[in-house]
Amino acid sequence: MANRTSDRSPFRRVFSINIGTILFGAVFLYIIVSMVLYLTANHVESYQVTAGPLAKNQYYTGLALRSERVISADTSGYITYYAREGSRVKRYGAVYGVGAEKTTESVGTLDEETAARINSDLRSFSLGFSPVDFHETYTLKYQLESDILGSSDIALFNTSVDSSGSMTIGEQTIATAPSPGIVSYLIDGYENISVDNLTAADLDKKSYVRTNLKTNGEVRAGENVYKLIESEAWSLIIPLTSRQVVQLSDRTSIRVRFLKDNVTQTASFQILTGADDSYFGKLDFMGGLSRYIDNRFIEIELVTNQNTGLKIPVTSLVSKEFYVIPEDYITVGDDGGTAGFLKVTTDREGNETTTFVTTTLYELKDGRYYVDDTDFSGGDVIIKHGGSTDRYIVRATDTLEGVYNLNKGYAVFRKVSIIDKNEQYCIVERGTRFGISQFDYIVLDASTVKESQITVH
């Protein structure tokens, strides 16, 4: 008995396979098959449609050039200011007064207008402050000093005098503006720079220094007292590379966005060559000067890329030919939603039958629907719905430009309308009928697939 049991034991070991081993083997086989299928499948590189301009706008730091005139004191003495920083004066309007004795100023609270201006300056500075531009802290200091000193007495602001330009009130001689303009008490040595003597070093704001002329004390005859900006016309000079010169060579005007306050303004534009053979762009403005009266260097964006839409690679574009059928032949199916056409077929006995052919519509342009050439053949006869005797022979074709959409896992043609284009990308209209949408997946290289091809991406 012991020997018979021993003889059957090898067969028991063969047929008593553990169920866990079977499951493991099945999973392992599935993984191997999946890897083989994935590696042998046709992989198509996709691109997710984004929105925006064709290229990013360029940012620049511009040097402001204005019609500026530095005025010096005619007499020595203690000075009192009557025109605030950035205020406008007319010809013979009072700017400051000089007397033998220092005027007595009341010490107290600021008036509401000045306090509001100081609060606004502090708030704007704190919101836009960057440690990289720490020198702007001094700009704030000068601005606050001008606000406080200018608030002491402005009763004579814009007071008119006789044609001699002189006035004496009490012990003070009042100095008046020789011409209408905007008063500034900040000078920086750029007042006499013109486009005729520009160099690249002039646009280096790291070495920029300016001086606040306002003082609580005494001035001497011949000392600079203030600056008068005599025209609303002004310019911004921006540095250009040789490549940017080529890109902007056909421009005569450009939209400019000022980063300081997000204001957009149109400027006349021309390209200049500096005294050191460097290239500059000259942006000419008429108006808006007072907003940047305390800035010599101004951060701007040139709004050169105004065409926005859906951005796709040029390699995604493909052209496809379609049959075109007049739109009044369109028929709606019995379900009330499916669109198609009534095609007439004739049997051998000459009997005609009508078949409703559903089709994908790719475009409606100039009163004609663009339909796929796989749904119809040249010579097919189409009739109108409702018993009309009008017939149309499918023959005319036209071409649409589009891309292959991959959202459904296979390549589907979708037409696009190009707005702008360069060597790498193009901008197409968004929201077009039968078109594509933002975040759709399309074939990156249209030459690698055929329509309706199942893809892995």
VMD Tcl script that draws the C-alpha trace (Angstrom):
set ca {
  {0.00 0.00 0.00}
  {2.79 2.39 0.83}
  {4.38 1.82 -2.56}
  {1.16 2.61 -4.53}
  {0.74 5.90 -2.67}
  {4.29 6.81 -3.43}
  {3.75 6.11 -7.17}
  {0.80 8.51 -7.50}
  {2.36 11.48 -5.65}
  {4.15 13.03 -8.74}
  {0.82 13.34 -10.59}
  {-0.74 15.03 -7.62}
  {2.04 17.61 -7.58}
  {1.52 18.39 -11.29}
  {-2.26 18.89 -11.18}
  {-2.58 20.54 -7.78}
  {-1.31 23.99 -8.95}
  {-1.88 26.82 -6.52}
  {-4.66 29.28 -7.57}
  {-2.38 32.21 -6.68}
  {0.13 31.06 -9.25}
  {-2.58 31.05 -11.94}
  {-3.66 34.60 -11.10}
  {-0.11 35.85 -11.05}
  {0.56 34.27 -14.43}
  {-2.55 35.85 -15.95}
  {-1.61 39.32 -14.69}
  {1.94 38.91 -15.91}
  {0.74 37.83 -19.35}
  {-1.64 40.86 -19.50}
  {1.21 43.23 -18.68}
  {3.41 41.70 -21.38}
  {0.66 41.96 -24.03}
  {-0.14 45.56 -23.03}
  {3.50 46.57 -23.30}
  {3.81 44.97 -26.74}
  {0.66 46.73 -27.96}
  {1.81 50.08 -26.56}
  {5.28 49.81 -28.05}
  {3.98 48.79 -31.48}
  {1.15 51.37 -31.55}
  {1.40 54.53 -33.63}
  {2.29 57.25 -31.12}
  {1.27 60.74 -32.10}
  {2.68 63.79 -30.36}
  {-0.12 66.10 -29.28}
  {-0.36 69.80 -28.49}
  {-2.84 71.42 -26.12}
  {-4.39 74.53 -27.62}
  {-3.62 77.71 -25.69}
  {-4.92 81.26 -25.95}
  {-2.95 84.48 -26.30}
  {-1.01 86.65 -28.74}
  {1.42 85.36 -31.33}
  {4.38 86.63 -29.30}
  {4.86 88.42 -26.02}
  {5.06 92.19 -26.04}
  {8.42 93.73 -25.26}
  {9.10 95.71 -22.08}
  {11.47 98.68 -22.01}
  {12.80 101.37 -19.70}
  {12.44 104.67 -21.53}
  {14.29 107.94 -21.00}
  {11.87 110.88 -20.90}
  {12.92 113.99 -22.84}
  {10.91 117.17 -22.38}
  {11.16 120.86 -23.24}
  {12.78 121.83 -19.92}
  {14.21 125.12 -18.77}
  {16.11 125.56 -15.50}
  {15.44 128.93 -13.84}
  {17.95 130.56 -11.50}
  {17.36 133.14 -8.75}
  {17.72 136.83 -9.63}
  {18.35 137.94 -6.04}
  {19.62 136.49 -2.79}
  {17.49 136.00 0.28}
  {15.14 133.68 2.10}
  {12.79 131.85 -0.25}
  {9.09 131.09 0.01}
  {7.44 128.79 -2.54}
  {4.04 129.53 -4.00}
  {3.80 126.92 -6.77}
  {3.60 123.25 -5.89}
  {5.65 120.52 -7.56}
  {3.92 119.53 -10.79}
  {1.53 122.49 -10.78}
  {0.79 124.52 -13.86}
  {1.50 128.24 -14.05}
  {0.63 130.74 -16.70}
  {3.01 133.39 -17.95}
  {3.88 135.79 -15.11}
  {2.27 133.41 -12.63}
  {3.90 133.52 -9.17}
  {6.36 130.70 -8.48}
  {8.33 131.81 -5.41}
  {9.25 134.89 -3.41}
  {12.59 136.09 -1.96}
  {12.89 138.34 1.09}
  {15.55 139.67 3.42}
  {14.06 137.76 6.35}
  {12.72 134.25 6.67}
  {8.95 134.18 6.60}
  {7.14 132.97 9.67}
  {5.31 129.75 8.99}
  {2.58 128.47 11.22}
  {3.14 125.03 12.65}
  {0.06 122.87 12.61}
  {-1.78 120.24 10.70}
  {-1.69 119.94 6.94}
  {-4.69 120.94 4.95}
  {-6.95 118.10 3.78}
  {-5.86 118.31 0.14}
  {-2.16 118.02 0.97}
  {-2.75 115.21 3.48}
  {-4.75 113.28 0.89}
  {-1.98 113.75 -1.68}
  {0.67 112.48 0.77}
  {-1.46 109.44 1.63}
  {-1.90 108.69 -2.06}
  {1.84 108.99 -2.74}
  {2.68 106.67 0.16}
  {0.09 104.09 -0.88}
  {1.24 104.05 -4.53}
  {4.88 103.73 -3.48}
  {4.24 100.83 -1.07}
  {2.24 98.87 -3.65}
  {4.86 99.18 -6.38}
  {8.04 99.08 -4.28}
  {10.82 96.69 -5.30}
  {14.23 96.41 -3.59}
  {15.80 96.40 -7.07}
  {14.63 100.00 -7.56}
  {15.55 101.29 -4.11}
  {16.59 104.62 -5.63}
  {12.87 105.34 -6.03}
  {12.79 105.87 -2.25}
  {14.51 109.19 -2.82}
  {11.89 110.06 -5.40}
  {9.26 109.57 -2.70}
  {11.26 111.69 -0.26}
  {11.48 114.58 -2.71}
  {7.80 114.28 -3.57}
  {6.74 114.41 0.10}
  {9.02 117.40 0.75}
  {7.48 119.21 -2.20}
  {3.96 118.47 -0.96}
  {4.68 119.69 2.58}
  {6.67 122.78 1.65}
  {4.22 123.71 -1.06}
  {1.28 123.57 1.33}
  {2.49 126.49 3.45}
  {1.25 129.27 1.23}
  {-0.15 129.08 -2.30}
  {-2.45 132.06 -2.18}
  {-0.41 133.79 -4.86}
  {-0.34 130.78 -7.18}
  {-1.00 131.93 -10.74}
  {-1.32 135.56 -9.63}
  {-0.85 137.82 -12.66}
  {1.59 140.68 -12.78}
  {2.42 143.39 -15.30}
  {4.38 142.81 -18.50}
  {7.69 143.45 -16.76}
  {7.25 140.20 -14.84}
  {7.99 141.75 -11.45}
  {5.96 142.06 -8.27}
  {6.72 143.12 -4.74}
  {4.53 142.20 -1.79}
  {5.65 143.48 1.58}
  {9.32 142.69 1.99}
  {9.28 139.99 -0.69}
  {10.13 140.11 -4.37}
  {7.90 137.68 -6.21}
  {9.55 135.68 -9.03}
  {7.20 134.76 -11.85}
  {7.27 132.24 -14.67}
  {8.67 133.60 -17.95}
  {6.27 131.38 -19.93}
  {3.36 129.04 -19.23}
  {4.32 125.53 -18.14}
  {4.62 122.97 -15.38}
  {6.80 123.72 -12.34}
  {9.25 121.13 -11.03}
  {11.86 121.49 -8.30}
  {13.81 118.39 -9.35}
  {16.83 118.58 -11.68}
  {19.06 115.73 -12.85}
  {21.39 117.02 -15.56}
  {19.27 115.57 -18.37}
  {17.57 118.88 -19.08}
  {19.83 119.67 -22.05}
  {20.09 116.18 -23.56}
  {18.62 115.89 -27.04}
  {18.29 113.17 -29.65}
  {21.31 114.66 -31.42}
  {23.78 113.72 -28.68}
  {22.31 110.50 -27.25}
  {24.51 107.55 -26.28}
  {23.73 104.18 -24.72}
  {25.22 105.40 -21.42}
  {22.48 108.03 -21.14}
  {19.91 105.25 -20.69}
  {21.74 103.61 -17.79}
  {19.57 104.50 -14.82}
  {21.94 102.88 -12.31}
  {24.07 106.03 -12.34}
  {21.06 108.33 -12.27}
  {21.10 111.07 -9.61}
  {18.76 113.99 -9.19}
  {18.63 116.97 -6.89}
  {15.70 118.54 -5.09}
  {16.07 122.34 -5.29}
  {13.54 123.10 -2.58}
  {14.96 124.41 0.67}
  {13.72 125.95 3.91}
  {16.57 128.41 3.96}
  {18.39 131.02 1.91}
  {19.18 131.09 -1.81}
  {21.85 133.11 -3.59}
  {21.53 134.98 -6.84}
  {22.40 132.71 -9.77}
  {21.52 129.48 -7.98}
  {19.07 127.12 -9.66}
  {15.63 127.49 -8.09}
  {13.19 125.50 -10.22}
  {12.59 123.94 -13.59}
  {9.83 124.91 -16.03}
  {8.49 122.36 -18.52}
  {7.16 124.50 -21.32}
  {5.41 122.06 -23.69}
  {2.96 119.16 -23.48}
  {4.90 117.44 -26.26}
  {7.45 114.97 -24.92}
  {9.36 111.87 -25.96}
  {10.52 108.54 -24.60}
  {13.79 107.07 -25.84}
  {14.15 103.28 -25.65}
  {17.24 101.17 -26.48}
  {16.93 98.78 -29.45}
  {18.94 95.81 -30.62}
  {19.58 95.27 -34.33}
  {16.94 92.54 -34.32}
  {14.36 94.84 -32.75}
  {15.21 97.48 -35.34}
  {14.23 95.00 -38.07}
  {11.04 94.00 -36.25}
  {9.92 97.60 -35.77}
  {11.21 99.10 -39.01}
  {7.76 99.38 -40.61}
  {6.14 101.07 -37.61}
  {5.17 104.72 -37.59}
  {2.98 104.57 -34.48}
  {2.78 102.19 -31.53}
  {0.46 101.67 -28.59}
  {2.34 102.12 -25.31}
  {1.23 100.86 -21.90}
  {2.78 102.65 -18.91}
  {3.42 100.13 -16.14}
  {3.28 102.80 -13.43}
  {-0.48 103.39 -13.77}
  {-1.53 100.93 -16.53}
  {-2.52 103.80 -18.84}
  {-2.30 103.12 -22.59}
  {-1.43 105.84 -25.08}
  {-0.56 105.95 -28.78}
  {2.83 107.39 -29.75}
  {4.45 108.33 -33.03}
  {7.51 106.15 -33.57}
  {10.83 106.45 -35.36}
  {14.19 104.69 -35.17}
  {17.32 106.74 -34.40}
  {21.05 106.09 -34.46}
  {22.92 107.48 -31.46}
  {26.20 109.36 -31.33}
  {27.90 106.05 -30.44}
  {26.17 104.17 -33.34}
  {23.73 102.47 -30.96}
  {20.06 102.17 -31.93}
  {17.15 103.89 -30.21}
  {13.41 104.07 -30.64}
  {11.83 107.50 -30.23}
  {8.23 107.55 -28.99}
  {6.57 110.97 -29.30}
  {3.54 111.86 -27.18}
  {1.23 114.80 -27.10}
  {-0.32 114.94 -23.65}
  {-0.10 112.85 -20.51}
  {3.07 114.64 -19.44}
  {1.85 115.58 -15.96}
  {1.35 111.92 -14.95}
  {5.08 111.25 -15.16}
  {6.51 114.67 -14.39}
  {8.60 113.30 -11.52}
  {10.01 110.36 -13.53}
  {13.00 110.54 -15.86}
  {13.04 106.77 -16.47}
  {9.65 105.18 -17.19}
  {8.81 101.49 -17.50}
  {6.64 100.72 -20.53}
  {5.27 97.89 -22.63}
  {5.08 98.21 -26.41}
  {1.74 96.75 -27.43}
  {2.90 95.44 -30.81}
  {1.12 92.08 -30.70}
  {-2.54 93.01 -30.58}
  {-3.94 89.98 -32.42}
  {-5.08 87.44 -29.87}
  {-6.84 84.13 -30.27}
  {-5.98 80.44 -30.11}
  {-2.27 79.73 -30.53}
  {-1.31 76.59 -32.48}
  {1.92 75.37 -34.13}
  {2.28 75.83 -37.88}
  {3.16 72.13 -38.14}
  {-0.38 71.28 -36.99}
  {-1.96 72.86 -40.07}
  {-3.37 70.63 -42.79}
  {-5.42 71.36 -45.92}
  {-8.35 69.20 -46.91}
  {-10.66 69.19 -49.92}
  {-14.43 69.10 -49.47}
  {-17.53 68.94 -51.59}
  {-19.65 72.07 -51.32}
  {-23.47 71.92 -51.33}
  {-25.84 74.93 -51.26}
  {-27.24 75.46 -47.77}
  {-30.88 75.38 -48.88}
  {-30.48 71.64 -49.63}
  {-29.83 70.82 -45.97}
  {-32.37 68.50 -44.37}
  {-33.02 67.71 -40.73}
  {-33.59 64.07 -39.85}
  {-36.68 62.64 -38.22}
  {-35.05 62.96 -34.80}
  {-35.10 66.73 -35.25}
  {-31.38 67.16 -34.65}
  {-29.37 65.21 -37.24}
  {-28.35 67.20 -40.31}
  {-27.92 65.64 -43.73}
  {-28.95 65.66 -47.39}
  {-31.44 63.71 -49.52}
  {-29.51 61.71 -52.12}
  {-31.29 60.31 -55.18}
  {-30.34 56.83 -56.37}
  {-31.61 55.06 -59.52}
  {-31.87 51.29 -59.92}
  {-31.40 49.33 -63.14}
  {-35.03 49.76 -64.09}
  {-34.76 53.52 -63.79}
  {-36.72 53.78 -60.56}
  {-35.58 56.56 -58.24}
  {-35.35 56.29 -54.48}
  {-34.36 58.90 -51.93}
  {-31.90 58.22 -49.12}
  {-31.21 60.49 -46.18}
  {-27.44 60.74 -45.79}
  {-26.16 62.08 -42.50}
  {-22.86 63.92 -42.80}
  {-20.49 65.99 -40.73}
  {-20.62 69.67 -41.59}
  {-17.22 71.35 -41.56}
  {-18.05 74.90 -42.60}
  {-20.80 77.19 -43.83}
  {-19.37 79.90 -46.07}
  {-20.91 81.97 -48.85}
  {-24.16 79.99 -48.59}
  {-22.48 76.61 -49.06}
  {-21.90 73.72 -46.66}
  {-18.57 71.91 -46.75}
  {-19.11 68.13 -46.47}
  {-16.69 65.20 -46.31}
  {-15.79 63.54 -49.61}
  {-16.27 60.13 -47.99}
  {-20.02 60.73 -47.62}
  {-20.61 61.67 -51.26}
  {-19.10 61.04 -54.66}
  {-18.80 63.29 -57.66}
  {-22.02 63.08 -59.71}
  {-24.34 62.31 -56.78}
  {-27.70 64.02 -57.08}
  {-29.15 65.95 -54.13}
  {-32.75 67.16 -53.89}
  {-34.46 69.58 -51.56}
  {-36.75 68.48 -48.78}
  {-40.51 69.01 -49.19}
  {-41.13 67.70 -52.69}
  {-39.19 70.37 -54.56}
  {-38.04 69.47 -58.07}
  {-34.77 71.36 -57.62}
  {-31.73 69.16 -57.90}
  {-28.04 69.67 -57.30}
  {-25.25 67.55 -58.72}
  {-22.38 67.12 -56.28}
  {-19.28 68.16 -58.17}
  {-17.83 71.47 -56.93}
  {-15.05 71.30 -54.34}
  {-13.16 73.73 -52.16}
  {-10.31 73.52 -49.66}
  {-10.30 74.31 -45.94}
  {-7.32 74.74 -43.68}
  {-7.52 73.07 -40.31}
  {-6.01 70.74 -37.74}
  {-6.57 67.19 -36.51}
  {-8.42 67.14 -33.18}
  {-7.56 64.25 -30.81}
  {-10.17 64.70 -28.08}
  {-12.02 61.50 -29.07}
  {-8.90 59.33 -29.34}
  {-8.72 59.50 -33.12}
  {-7.86 62.20 -35.64}
  {-10.83 64.42 -36.53}
  {-10.42 67.34 -38.93}
  {-11.47 70.75 -37.56}
  {-11.20 73.90 -39.64}
  {-9.40 77.03 -38.41}
  {-9.42 80.69 -39.47}
  {-5.91 82.18 -39.27}
  {-5.56 85.72 -37.92}
  {-1.77 86.03 -37.73}
  {1.19 83.80 -38.42}
  {4.96 83.56 -38.07}
  {7.49 80.82 -38.77}
  {6.55 78.69 -35.75}
  {3.01 79.54 -34.61}
  {-0.21 81.02 -35.87}
  {-3.16 82.68 -34.16}
  {-6.62 81.43 -35.14}
  {-10.05 82.74 -34.29}
  {-11.69 81.39 -31.16}
  {-15.34 80.43 -30.90}
  {-15.68 79.58 -34.60}
  {-18.40 77.20 -35.71}
  {-17.04 73.70 -36.52}
  {-13.66 74.81 -35.12}
  {-11.49 74.16 -32.07}
  {-11.51 75.49 -28.52}
  {-8.95 76.35 -25.89}
  {-7.51 73.26 -24.11}
  {-8.37 70.94 -27.03}
  {-5.69 68.42 -27.98}
  {-4.55 68.51 -31.59}
  {-1.87 66.69 -33.58}
  {1.44 68.50 -33.29}
  {2.63 67.36 -36.74}
  {-0.28 66.82 -39.13}
  {1.93 64.91 -41.58}
  {2.27 61.99 -39.13}
  {-1.41 60.92 -39.14}
  {-4.37 60.37 -41.41}
  {-7.92 61.40 -40.66}
  {-9.92 58.98 -38.44}
  {-6.70 57.20 -37.46}
  {-6.80 55.92 -33.88}
  {-3.93 57.47 -31.97}
  {-2.02 57.12 -28.72}
  {-0.75 60.42 -27.26}
}
mol new
graphics top color blue
foreach p $ca { graphics top sphere $p radius 0.5 }
foreach p [lrange $ca 0 end-1] q [lrange $ca 1 end] { graphics top cylinder $p $q radius 0.2 }
display resetview
